């Protein structure tokens, strides 16, 4: 090969490399644009306008905040009847970092309820004014805007668990207590609980820490249910599950938004991407009634850490 031919061959090689690099760069830019567009679409549809909230509210711009309420009965609009809120959890779904924060609020938490003179237990607000008053009460307590709500009849969970064939839970202690409508009787240890047993596990509160221990078990229960639903052998049960879930749930989330959230977080890792907390505080007896008194300083730190737009970084607590 002559020197002239060698030069031409080198030029062709350089041009080929440049074209290859140019194609790769273009492909990377296209992927970035698609990911950004995907994220912005989710954000535009799922995150509502919050201009009505003041500057003191902690509102992550890419977070969706959902009030989860477990009630002993559910009306079609979630606002009538004598239902009590047995479980109150504020869930914050971070669309950007794909993490979830769950803050359980003990139902005995002492709060101000709009329209009522004396401080009362937070679960009374649901009984007094349904989901609207409970939502307002939680917002005033935490200074976090609530975008949507989901009310679940816990009795309906029994059917869900039985359809799944049970759920594996590590029962932390011997649980034996006769209630007004039945008997809670569980042995300690890792086991598969049926619907009736799982509901008993969630509701047991007759111990030193009472409602605080109960809300921690509720968090463990929700994780276990999610893990079971994600099992391959549960896929064939989805039609039956969907029907049962629709019967036990009232929400202002549209089917489109529910589907988008399910797609966004369907492969979330509960050990790494879900952060569970209980509203900080301590027990106190006031005029013969037991209350959970909020630790305001600790509450502010929890809200700032788990509900702002900054990524959550936990070294010790979440390294399991």
Secondary structure, DSSP 8 states (H G I E B T S, - for coil): --HHHHHHHHHHHHHHHHHHHHHHHHHHHHHHHHHHHHHHHHHHHHS---TTS-TTS---TTEEEEEEEEESS--TTSSSSS--EEEEEEEEEETTTTEEEEEE--TTBEE--TT-SS-EETHHHHHHHHHHHHHHHHHHHH-----EEEEEEHHHHHHHHHHHT-EEEEE-S-EEEEETTEEEEE-SEEEEE-HHHHHHHHH---STTTHHHHHHHHHHHHHHHHHHHTSGGGGGGHHHHHHHHHHHEEESS-HHHHHHHHHHHTT--HHHHEEEEE--EEEEEETTEEEEEE-HHHHHHHHHHHHSSS----SSTT--
